[in-house]
Amino acid sequence: MTKSNRWLRRRPGAAPVALLMAGVLLAAQPASALPRCAAETDQTVFEIEALKTELMVVATTCKQEDRYNAFVQKYQPALAQNGRAFGQYFIRTHGGTRPGQRQNDIYITELANVRSNVARSLGSDFCSRNGGLFDEVMALQSPDDLPGYAAGKDLLSSGATACQGAPAPRAATPARRTAGTHTR
């Protein structure tokens, strides 16, 4: 019997604690283990949308709306283009404008909720930890730097993942059977 087995045997509650700790460690996988979009362009679109949402949460939580407005103004063309690509992703994956827009809205709401919950969990520490995001993003040299910056922030790792945030597209409805046709 190994030394660690003897330790677990002498402490009856130790085995469940050890199993719980193992589960926690397995659940805390690095961000790179999270699902990613099949297409890198889709991944980038989701990361920029997550950055925009995070900055919105920082702005509203930390009373920095003027800084958010400056961000939107500086990157307006890039954000508008990203917004269109984001909407097109949902139209493409959910079959049409109306279902696509609905799934887009659901995802954005869920993403904002996830980011707001992170803010709430940090409490008064949130603003001191994240207020500098505006300084960083406004210091980027050009809108072309936005995708790399957004990817580096890893904002999709805490509950809302890229290309996973809405129900999968529905499979085609099978053709109706005609009377007298039996299928097994």
Phi and psi restraints in degrees (value plus and minus 20) as a CYANA .aco file:
   2 THR   PHI     -97.2   -57.2
   2 THR   PSI     144.0   184.0
   3 LYS   PHI     -79.5   -39.5
   3 LYS   PSI     -61.2   -21.2
   4 SER   PHI     -88.3   -48.3
   4 SER   PSI     -55.5   -15.5
   5 ASN   PHI     -84.5   -44.5
   5 ASN   PSI     -60.1   -20.1
   6 ARG   PHI     -83.6   -43.6
   6 ARG   PSI     -59.0   -19.0
   7 TRP   PHI     -82.9   -42.9
   7 TRP   PSI     -65.4   -25.4
   8 LEU   PHI     -85.4   -45.4
   8 LEU   PSI     -57.1   -17.1
   9 ARG   PHI     -88.4   -48.4
   9 ARG   PSI     -54.5   -14.5
  10 ARG   PHI     -98.0   -58.0
  10 ARG   PSI     -39.3     0.7
  11 ARG   PHI    -138.2   -98.2
  11 ARG   PSI      73.9   113.9
  12 PRO   PHI     -75.8   -35.8
  12 PRO   PSI     -54.3   -14.3
  13 GLY   PHI    -103.7   -63.7
  13 GLY   PSI     -25.5    14.5
  14 ALA   PHI     -91.4   -51.4
  14 ALA   PSI     -56.6   -16.6
  15 ALA   PHI     -81.8   -41.8
  15 ALA   PSI     -69.9   -29.9
  16 PRO   PHI     -81.1   -41.1
  16 PRO   PSI     -56.6   -16.6
  17 VAL   PHI     -85.4   -45.4
  17 VAL   PSI     -62.7   -22.7
  18 ALA   PHI     -82.3   -42.3
  18 ALA   PSI     -61.3   -21.3
  19 LEU   PHI     -85.4   -45.4
  19 LEU   PSI     -60.8   -20.8
  20 LEU   PHI     -81.7   -41.7
  20 LEU   PSI     -65.3   -25.3
  21 MET   PHI     -82.2   -42.2
  21 MET   PSI     -60.0   -20.0
  22 ALA   PHI     -82.5   -42.5
  22 ALA   PSI     -61.4   -21.4
  23 GLY   PHI     -83.5   -43.5
  23 GLY   PSI     -60.9   -20.9
  24 VAL   PHI     -83.3   -43.3
  24 VAL   PSI     -63.7   -23.7
  25 LEU   PHI     -84.1   -44.1
  25 LEU   PSI     -59.0   -19.0
  26 LEU   PHI     -88.5   -48.5
  26 LEU   PSI     -55.5   -15.5
  27 ALA   PHI     -90.6   -50.6
  27 ALA   PSI     -45.0    -5.0
  28 ALA   PHI    -110.2   -70.2
  28 ALA   PSI      31.2    71.2
  29 GLN   PHI     -88.5   -48.5
  29 GLN   PSI     131.8   171.8
  30 PRO   PHI     -83.0   -43.0
  30 PRO   PSI     136.6   176.6
  31 ALA   PHI     -78.5   -38.5
  31 ALA   PSI     -50.5   -10.5
  32 SER   PHI     -84.2   -44.2
  32 SER   PSI     -37.7     2.3
  33 ALA   PHI    -103.4   -63.4
  33 ALA   PSI     -26.9    13.1
  34 LEU   PHI     -91.3   -51.3
  34 LEU   PSI     131.8   171.8
  35 PRO   PHI     -80.6   -40.6
  35 PRO   PSI     123.6   163.6
  36 ARG   PHI    -142.3  -102.3
  36 ARG   PSI     143.7   183.7
  37 CYS   PHI     -87.5   -47.5
  37 CYS   PSI     132.4   172.4
  38 ALA   PHI     -86.0   -46.0
  38 ALA   PSI     -58.2   -18.2
  39 ALA   PHI    -122.2   -82.2
  39 ALA   PSI     111.4   151.4
  40 GLU   PHI     -81.0   -41.0
  40 GLU   PSI     -52.9   -12.9
  41 THR   PHI     -84.9   -44.9
  41 THR   PSI     -58.4   -18.4
  42 ASP   PHI     -84.8   -44.8
  42 ASP   PSI     -61.9   -21.9
  43 GLN   PHI     -78.5   -38.5
  43 GLN   PSI     -65.2   -25.2
  44 THR   PHI     -81.6   -41.6
  44 THR   PSI     -62.6   -22.6
  45 VAL   PHI     -80.0   -40.0
  45 VAL   PSI     -64.7   -24.7
  46 PHE   PHI     -85.9   -45.9
  46 PHE   PSI     -59.3   -19.3
  47 GLU   PHI     -85.9   -45.9
  47 GLU   PSI     -60.7   -20.7
  48 ILE   PHI     -86.7   -46.7
  48 ILE   PSI     -59.6   -19.6
  49 GLU   PHI     -83.8   -43.8
  49 GLU   PSI     -58.8   -18.8
  50 ALA   PHI     -86.2   -46.2
  50 ALA   PSI     -58.6   -18.6
  51 LEU   PHI     -83.8   -43.8
  51 LEU   PSI     -66.2   -26.2
  52 LYS   PHI     -79.1   -39.1
  52 LYS   PSI     -62.5   -22.5
  53 THR   PHI     -86.1   -46.1
  53 THR   PSI     -62.4   -22.4
  54 GLU   PHI     -80.9   -40.9
  54 GLU   PSI     -63.5   -23.5
  55 LEU   PHI     -85.1   -45.1
  55 LEU   PSI     -55.3   -15.3
  56 MET   PHI     -84.5   -44.5
  56 MET   PSI     -62.4   -22.4
  57 VAL   PHI     -84.7   -44.7
  57 VAL   PSI     -62.9   -22.9
  58 VAL   PHI     -80.7   -40.7
  58 VAL   PSI     -64.3   -24.3
  59 ALA   PHI     -81.2   -41.2
  59 ALA   PSI     -66.7   -26.7
  60 THR   PHI     -95.2   -55.2
  60 THR   PSI     -57.3   -17.3
  61 THR   PHI     -92.6   -52.6
  61 THR   PSI     -58.5   -18.5
  62 CYS   PHI    -123.1   -83.1
  62 CYS   PSI      -9.2    30.8
  63 LYS   PHI      35.7    75.7
  63 LYS   PSI      31.8    71.8
  64 GLN   PHI    -144.8  -104.8
  64 GLN   PSI      20.2    60.2
  65 GLU   PHI     -78.3   -38.3
  65 GLU   PSI     -55.8   -15.8
  66 ASP   PHI     -82.8   -42.8
  66 ASP   PSI     -55.6   -15.6
  67 ARG   PHI     -91.5   -51.5
  67 ARG   PSI     -56.6   -16.6
  68 TYR   PHI     -84.5   -44.5
  68 TYR   PSI     -63.9   -23.9
  69 ASN   PHI     -81.1   -41.1
  69 ASN   PSI     -58.3   -18.3
  70 ALA   PHI     -85.1   -45.1
  70 ALA   PSI     -60.3   -20.3
  71 PHE   PHI     -80.4   -40.4
  71 PHE   PSI     -69.9   -29.9
  72 VAL   PHI     -81.1   -41.1
  72 VAL   PSI     -61.4   -21.4
  73 GLN   PHI     -85.5   -45.5
  73 GLN   PSI     -64.3   -24.3
  74 LYS   PHI     -84.1   -44.1
  74 LYS   PSI     -60.0   -20.0
  75 TYR   PHI    -127.0   -87.0
  75 TYR   PSI      -1.7    38.3
  76 GLN   PHI     -71.2   -31.2
  76 GLN   PSI     -70.3   -30.3
  77 PRO   PHI     -81.5   -41.5
  77 PRO   PSI     -62.8   -22.8
  78 ALA   PHI     -87.0   -47.0
  78 ALA   PSI     -60.0   -20.0
  79 LEU   PHI     -88.2   -48.2
  79 LEU   PSI     -57.7   -17.7
  80 ALA   PHI     -85.6   -45.6
  80 ALA   PSI     -64.2   -24.2
  81 GLN   PHI     -82.5   -42.5
  81 GLN   PSI     -62.7   -22.7
  82 ASN   PHI     -84.3   -44.3
  82 ASN   PSI     -60.5   -20.5
  83 GLY   PHI     -81.0   -41.0
  83 GLY   PSI     -59.7   -19.7
  84 ARG   PHI     -85.8   -45.8
  84 ARG   PSI     -64.2   -24.2
  85 ALA   PHI     -84.2   -44.2
  85 ALA   PSI     -56.8   -16.8
  86 PHE   PHI     -83.9   -43.9
  86 PHE   PSI     -66.2   -26.2
  87 GLY   PHI     -82.5   -42.5
  87 GLY   PSI     -60.9   -20.9
  88 GLN   PHI     -84.3   -44.3
  88 GLN   PSI     -53.4   -13.4
  89 TYR   PHI     -77.7   -37.7
  89 TYR   PSI     -67.6   -27.6
  90 PHE   PHI     -90.8   -50.8
  90 PHE   PSI     -55.1   -15.1
  91 ILE   PHI     -84.8   -44.8
  91 ILE   PSI     -63.1   -23.1
  92 ARG   PHI     -85.6   -45.6
  92 ARG   PSI     -60.1   -20.1
  93 THR   PHI    -111.8   -71.8
  93 THR   PSI     -31.3     8.7
  94 HIS   PHI    -143.4  -103.4
  94 HIS   PSI      -8.1    31.9
  95 GLY   PHI      50.9    90.9
  95 GLY   PSI      47.1    87.1
  96 GLY   PHI      94.9   134.9
  96 GLY   PSI     146.6   186.6
  97 THR   PHI     -85.3   -45.3
  97 THR   PSI     -70.6   -30.6
  98 ARG   PHI     -85.5   -45.5
  98 ARG   PSI     -71.6   -31.6
  99 PRO   PHI     -84.6   -44.6
  99 PRO   PSI     -55.3   -15.3
 100 GLY   PHI     -83.6   -43.6
 100 GLY   PSI     -65.0   -25.0
 101 GLN   PHI     -84.5   -44.5
 101 GLN   PSI     -59.3   -19.3
 102 ARG   PHI     -81.7   -41.7
 102 ARG   PSI     -66.5   -26.5
 103 GLN   PHI     -87.6   -47.6
 103 GLN   PSI     -55.9   -15.9
 104 ASN   PHI     -79.2   -39.2
 104 ASN   PSI     -68.8   -28.8
 105 ASP   PHI     -81.5   -41.5
 105 ASP   PSI     -62.5   -22.5
 106 ILE   PHI     -81.4   -41.4
 106 ILE   PSI     -65.8   -25.8
 107 TYR   PHI     -82.8   -42.8
 107 TYR   PSI     -67.0   -27.0
 108 ILE   PHI     -80.6   -40.6
 108 ILE   PSI     -61.7   -21.7
 109 THR   PHI     -83.3   -43.3
 109 THR   PSI     -65.5   -25.5
 110 GLU   PHI     -84.3   -44.3
 110 GLU   PSI     -60.2   -20.2
 111 LEU   PHI     -82.9   -42.9
 111 LEU   PSI     -65.8   -25.8
 112 ALA   PHI     -82.4   -42.4
 112 ALA   PSI     -59.4   -19.4
 113 ASN   PHI     -84.2   -44.2
 113 ASN   PSI     -62.9   -22.9
 114 VAL   PHI     -81.7   -41.7
 114 VAL   PSI     -68.1   -28.1
 115 ARG   PHI     -85.7   -45.7
 115 ARG   PSI     -57.0   -17.0
 116 SER   PHI     -87.1   -47.1
 116 SER   PSI     -57.4   -17.4
 117 ASN   PHI     -85.0   -45.0
 117 ASN   PSI     -56.8   -16.8
 118 VAL   PHI     -83.2   -43.2
 118 VAL   PSI     -64.7   -24.7
 119 ALA   PHI     -79.5   -39.5
 119 ALA   PSI     -66.1   -26.1
 120 ARG   PHI     -82.4   -42.4
 120 ARG   PSI     -59.4   -19.4
 121 SER   PHI     -87.4   -47.4
 121 SER   PSI     -47.9    -7.9
 122 LEU   PHI    -103.6   -63.6
 122 LEU   PSI     -35.9     4.1
 123 GLY   PHI      39.6    79.6
 123 GLY   PSI    -155.2  -115.2
 124 SER   PHI     -88.6   -48.6
 124 SER   PSI     -33.9     6.1
 125 ASP   PHI     -96.4   -56.4
 125 ASP   PSI     -38.6     1.4
 126 PHE   PHI     -78.5   -38.5
 126 PHE   PSI     -69.5   -29.5
 127 CYS   PHI     -85.3   -45.3
 127 CYS   PSI     -61.2   -21.2
 128 SER   PHI     -87.1   -47.1
 128 SER   PSI     -51.6   -11.6
 129 ARG   PHI     -97.0   -57.0
 129 ARG   PSI     -52.7   -12.7
 130 ASN   PHI    -135.9   -95.9
 130 ASN   PSI     -25.8    14.2
 131 GLY   PHI     -79.8   -39.8
 131 GLY   PSI     -50.1   -10.1
 132 GLY   PHI     -90.6   -50.6
 132 GLY   PSI     -31.9     8.1
 133 LEU   PHI     -77.2   -37.2
 133 LEU   PSI     -58.8   -18.8
 134 PHE   PHI     -84.3   -44.3
 134 PHE   PSI     -61.2   -21.2
 135 ASP   PHI     -80.5   -40.5
 135 ASP   PSI     -64.2   -24.2
 136 GLU   PHI     -84.2   -44.2
 136 GLU   PSI     -70.0   -30.0
 137 VAL   PHI     -89.1   -49.1
 137 VAL   PSI     -53.3   -13.3
 138 MET   PHI     -95.3   -55.3
 138 MET   PSI     -38.6     1.4
 139 ALA   PHI    -105.5   -65.5
 139 ALA   PSI     -25.9    14.1
 140 LEU   PHI     -80.6   -40.6
 140 LEU   PSI     126.4   166.4
 141 GLN   PHI     -89.3   -49.3
 141 GLN   PSI     -57.1   -17.1
 142 SER   PHI    -176.6  -136.6
 142 SER   PSI     147.6   187.6
 143 PRO   PHI     -79.1   -39.1
 143 PRO   PSI     -43.0    -3.0
 144 ASP   PHI     -85.2   -45.2
 144 ASP   PSI     -39.2     0.8
 145 ASP   PHI    -104.6   -64.6
 145 ASP   PSI     -31.7     8.3
 146 LEU   PHI     -81.3   -41.3
 146 LEU   PSI     -64.3   -24.3
 147 PRO   PHI     -80.1   -40.1
 147 PRO   PSI     -64.8   -24.8
 148 GLY   PHI     -85.1   -45.1
 148 GLY   PSI     -60.4   -20.4
 149 TYR   PHI     -83.1   -43.1
 149 TYR   PSI     -67.1   -27.1
 150 ALA   PHI     -81.4   -41.4
 150 ALA   PSI     -61.9   -21.9
 151 ALA   PHI     -83.1   -43.1
 151 ALA   PSI     -58.0   -18.0
 152 GLY   PHI     -89.2   -49.2
 152 GLY   PSI     -39.5     0.5
 153 LYS   PHI    -102.1   -62.1
 153 LYS   PSI     -37.1     2.9
 154 ASP   PHI      32.7    72.7
 154 ASP   PSI      27.2    67.2
 155 LEU   PHI    -100.6   -60.6
 155 LEU   PSI     -28.4    11.6
 156 LEU   PHI    -113.4   -73.4
 156 LEU   PSI     -17.1    22.9
 157 SER   PHI    -108.2   -68.2
 157 SER   PSI     -26.2    13.8
 158 SER   PHI    -131.5   -91.5
 158 SER   PSI      33.1    73.1
 159 GLY   PHI      97.3   137.3
 159 GLY   PSI     -47.2    -7.2
 160 ALA   PHI    -139.6   -99.6
 160 ALA   PSI      95.3   135.3
 161 THR   PHI    -125.9   -85.9
 161 THR   PSI     133.5   173.5
 162 ALA   PHI     -85.4   -45.4
 162 ALA   PSI     120.7   160.7
 163 CYS   PHI      39.0    79.0
 163 CYS   PSI      -9.4    30.6
 164 GLN   PHI    -143.2  -103.2
 164 GLN   PSI     -22.4    17.6
 165 GLY   PHI     -99.5   -59.5
 165 GLY   PSI     -24.9    15.1
 166 ALA   PHI    -155.9  -115.9
 166 ALA   PSI     140.3   180.3
 167 PRO   PHI     -75.1   -35.1
 167 PRO   PSI     127.9   167.9
 168 ALA   PHI     -84.2   -44.2
 168 ALA   PSI     132.4   172.4
 169 PRO   PHI     -77.6   -37.6
 169 PRO   PSI     123.4   163.4
 170 ARG   PHI     -91.0   -51.0
 170 ARG   PSI     123.8   163.8
 171 ALA   PHI     -90.9   -50.9
 171 ALA   PSI     135.2   175.2
 172 ALA   PHI     -78.4   -38.4
 172 ALA   PSI     120.4   160.4
 173 THR   PHI     -91.6   -51.6
 173 THR   PSI     110.6   150.6
 174 PRO   PHI     -84.1   -44.1
 174 PRO   PSI     129.4   169.4
 175 ALA   PHI     -83.4   -43.4
 175 ALA   PSI     126.6   166.6
 176 ARG   PHI     -88.1   -48.1
 176 ARG   PSI     124.0   164.0
 177 ARG   PHI    -100.6   -60.6
 177 ARG   PSI     122.4   162.4
 178 THR   PHI    -107.6   -67.6
 178 THR   PSI     137.6   177.6
 179 ALA   PHI     -77.0   -37.0
 179 ALA   PSI     116.3   156.3
 180 GLY   PHI      67.9   107.9
 180 GLY   PSI     -25.3    14.7
 181 THR   PHI    -116.1   -76.1
 181 THR   PSI     109.6   149.6
 182 HIS   PHI    -136.2   -96.2
 182 HIS   PSI     114.7   154.7
 183 THR   PHI    -141.2  -101.2
 183 THR   PSI     117.5   157.5
